[in-house]
Amino acid sequence: MDRSKFVAILTGVISLLLAVGYLVLVQILDFRGEMIPAPVSLLPILFGLL
């Protein structure tokens, strides 16, 4: 197997590992539940003090 073919296969394997890792990370983050935004009721008071 020549060098260019080996580099192509290695790059493809790394790409697949990154893709699978990304999908696993997204599934883990999605498993945590619904994202609730931060409360904004104190923002006018905080910006008034600055």
VMD Tcl script that builds the backbone (N, CA, C; Angstrom):
set m [mol new atoms 150]
animate dup $m
set s [atomselect $m all]
$s set {name element resname resid chain x y z} {
  {N N MET 1 A 0.863 -1.186 0.000}
  {CA C MET 1 A 0.000 0.000 0.000}
  {C C MET 1 A 0.902 1.239 0.000}
  {N N ASP 2 A 0.673 2.111 -0.971}
  {CA C ASP 2 A 1.517 3.296 -1.041}
  {C C ASP 2 A 1.080 4.350 -0.022}
  {N N ARG 3 A 1.938 5.340 0.135}
  {CA C ARG 3 A 1.765 6.334 1.194}
  {C C ARG 3 A 0.476 7.139 1.035}
  {N N SER 4 A 0.128 7.564 -0.161}
  {CA C SER 4 A -1.057 8.400 -0.363}
  {C C SER 4 A -2.343 7.645 -0.022}
  {N N LYS 5 A -2.379 6.357 -0.343}
  {CA C LYS 5 A -3.555 5.567 -0.010}
  {C C LYS 5 A -3.677 5.399 1.507}
  {N N PHE 6 A -2.545 5.185 2.175}
  {CA C PHE 6 A -2.548 5.065 3.630}
  {C C PHE 6 A -3.023 6.366 4.286}
  {N N VAL 7 A -2.549 7.497 3.794}
  {CA C VAL 7 A -2.967 8.796 4.338}
  {C C VAL 7 A -4.455 9.017 4.103}
  {N N ALA 8 A -4.962 8.625 2.965}
  {CA C ALA 8 A -6.389 8.778 2.672}
  {C C ALA 8 A -7.234 7.922 3.612}
  {N N ILE 9 A -6.818 6.692 3.841}
  {CA C ILE 9 A -7.564 5.811 4.742}
  {C C ILE 9 A -7.498 6.338 6.169}
  {N N LEU 10 A -6.331 6.766 6.605}
  {CA C LEU 10 A -6.172 7.315 7.949}
  {C C LEU 10 A -7.026 8.565 8.141}
  {N N THR 11 A -7.056 9.431 7.149}
  {CA C THR 11 A -7.885 10.638 7.227}
  {C C THR 11 A -9.363 10.278 7.292}
  {N N GLY 12 A -9.788 9.279 6.533}
  {CA C GLY 12 A -11.181 8.847 6.581}
  {C C GLY 12 A -11.556 8.261 7.926}
  {N N VAL 13 A -10.659 7.481 8.521}
  {CA C VAL 13 A -10.924 6.901 9.844}
  {C C VAL 13 A -11.024 7.994 10.895}
  {N N ILE 14 A -10.115 8.964 10.857}
  {CA C ILE 14 A -10.172 10.084 11.806}
  {C C ILE 14 A -11.461 10.868 11.627}
  {N N SER 15 A -11.866 11.091 10.396}
  {CA C SER 15 A -13.107 11.811 10.126}
  {C C SER 15 A -14.322 11.074 10.683}
  {N N LEU 16 A -14.350 9.764 10.493}
  {CA C LEU 16 A -15.461 8.975 11.016}
  {C C LEU 16 A -15.485 8.990 12.541}
  {N N LEU 17 A -14.317 8.906 13.168}
  {CA C LEU 17 A -14.254 8.960 14.629}
  {C C LEU 17 A -14.746 10.301 15.160}
  {N N LEU 18 A -14.364 11.382 14.506}
  {CA C LEU 18 A -14.831 12.706 14.918}
  {C C LEU 18 A -16.340 12.828 14.744}
  {N N ALA 19 A -16.875 12.306 13.651}
  {CA C ALA 19 A -18.314 12.383 13.397}
  {C C ALA 19 A -19.093 11.592 14.437}
  {N N VAL 20 A -18.639 10.391 14.738}
  {CA C VAL 20 A -19.325 9.564 15.736}
  {C C VAL 20 A -19.207 10.216 17.114}
  {N N GLY 21 A -18.040 10.754 17.439}
  {CA C GLY 21 A -17.860 11.441 18.711}
  {C C GLY 21 A -18.776 12.638 18.844}
  {N N TYR 22 A -18.937 13.396 17.752}
  {CA C TYR 22 A -19.834 14.541 17.765}
  {C C TYR 22 A -21.280 14.099 17.990}
  {N N LEU 23 A -21.696 13.045 17.311}
  {CA C LEU 23 A -23.063 12.556 17.491}
  {C C LEU 23 A -23.305 12.065 18.912}
  {N N VAL 24 A -22.318 11.398 19.498}
  {CA C VAL 24 A -22.449 10.942 20.887}
  {C C VAL 24 A -22.548 12.143 21.822}
  {N N LEU 25 A -21.729 13.158 21.608}
  {CA C LEU 25 A -21.773 14.367 22.434}
  {C C LEU 25 A -23.123 15.058 22.334}
  {N N VAL 26 A -23.670 15.162 21.141}
  {CA C VAL 26 A -24.982 15.795 20.960}
  {C C VAL 26 A -26.066 14.983 21.658}
  {N N GLN 27 A -25.988 13.668 21.576}
  {CA C GLN 27 A -26.979 12.830 22.246}
  {C C GLN 27 A -26.895 12.975 23.767}
  {N N ILE 28 A -25.692 13.059 24.293}
  {CA C ILE 28 A -25.523 13.239 25.739}
  {C C ILE 28 A -26.087 14.584 26.179}
  {N N LEU 29 A -25.784 15.632 25.418}
  {CA C LEU 29 A -26.299 16.959 25.776}
  {C C LEU 29 A -27.814 17.020 25.623}
  {N N ASP 30 A -28.353 16.328 24.636}
  {CA C ASP 30 A -29.791 16.328 24.416}
  {C C ASP 30 A -30.513 15.498 25.481}
  {N N PHE 31 A -29.848 14.497 26.022}
  {CA C PHE 31 A -30.429 13.617 27.021}
  {C C PHE 31 A -30.704 14.350 28.341}
  {N N ARG 32 A -29.985 15.477 28.575}
  {CA C ARG 32 A -30.122 16.202 29.836}
  {C C ARG 32 A -31.490 16.852 29.993}
  {N N GLY 33 A -32.216 17.000 28.931}
  {CA C GLY 33 A -33.564 17.551 29.028}
  {C C GLY 33 A -33.676 18.909 28.354}
  {N N GLU 34 A -34.818 19.526 28.573}
  {CA C GLU 34 A -35.107 20.794 27.930}
  {C C GLU 34 A -34.229 21.904 28.486}
  {N N MET 35 A -33.741 22.743 27.590}
  {CA C MET 35 A -32.932 23.886 28.019}
  {C C MET 35 A -33.860 24.993 28.495}
  {N N ILE 36 A -33.627 25.474 29.698}
  {CA C ILE 36 A -34.443 26.535 30.275}
  {C C ILE 36 A -33.609 27.817 30.263}
  {N N PRO 37 A -34.116 28.890 29.680}
  {CA C PRO 37 A -33.328 30.123 29.627}
  {C C PRO 37 A -33.132 30.726 31.016}
  {N N ALA 38 A -32.091 31.512 31.148}
  {CA C ALA 38 A -31.802 32.166 32.416}
  {C C ALA 38 A -32.883 33.200 32.716}
  {N N PRO 39 A -33.179 33.437 33.982}
  {CA C PRO 39 A -34.175 34.456 34.316}
  {C C PRO 39 A -33.662 35.838 33.943}
  {N N VAL 40 A -34.535 36.651 33.389}
  {CA C VAL 40 A -34.145 37.990 32.953}
  {C C VAL 40 A -34.778 39.070 33.828}
  {N N SER 41 A -35.392 38.703 34.932}
  {CA C SER 41 A -36.087 39.690 35.752}
  {C C SER 41 A -35.123 40.644 36.444}
  {N N LEU 42 A -33.866 40.251 36.672}
  {CA C LEU 42 A -32.916 41.113 37.362}
  {C C LEU 42 A -32.061 41.946 36.408}
  {N N LEU 43 A -32.177 41.733 35.120}
  {CA C LEU 43 A -31.327 42.450 34.179}
  {C C LEU 43 A -31.504 43.969 34.226}
  {N N PRO 44 A -32.704 44.531 34.269}
  {CA C PRO 44 A -32.807 45.995 34.329}
  {C C PRO 44 A -32.173 46.564 35.607}
  {N N ILE 45 A -32.271 45.865 36.701}
  {CA C ILE 45 A -31.689 46.351 37.949}
  {C C ILE 45 A -30.155 46.326 37.850}
  {N N LEU 46 A -29.622 45.256 37.324}
  {CA C LEU 46 A -28.155 45.148 37.204}
  {C C LEU 46 A -27.597 46.182 36.243}
  {N N PHE 47 A -28.272 46.416 35.136}
  {CA C PHE 47 A -27.755 47.400 34.181}
  {C C PHE 47 A -27.945 48.814 34.711}
  {N N GLY 48 A -28.916 49.030 35.578}
  {CA C GLY 48 A -29.089 50.342 36.182}
  {C C GLY 48 A -27.990 50.680 37.160}
  {N N LEU 49 A -27.369 49.664 37.783}
  {CA C LEU 49 A -26.310 49.904 38.738}
  {C C LEU 49 A -24.979 50.159 38.075}
  {N N LEU 50 A -24.810 49.734 36.822}
  {CA C LEU 50 A -23.535 49.911 36.129}
  {C C LEU 50 A -23.375 51.261 35.607}
}
mol reanalyze $m
mol bondsrecalc $m
mol representation Tube
mol addrep $m
